[in-house]
Amino acid sequence: MEHRGMKKWRPFATMSEPYIGLKEIINRQVEVAQPVLIGEQMEQMNFTLMEALNTNKQV
């Protein structure tokens, strides 16, 4: 039973500073570089999006 004002135990709360750098490294690993699209690819994507918009289809 939890009493009012009682905080739950957070084992890593006191070690936040060392984990800030680790969290940044993890976040950088999940980043994906933005692809470079050529004109033809942009036109195809634009056509696909416009077609989906006009026909109310999901892309």
Secondary structure, DSSP 8 states (H G I E B T S, - for coil): ---TT-----TTGGGHHHHHHHHHHHHHHH--------HHHHHHHHHHHHHHHHHT---
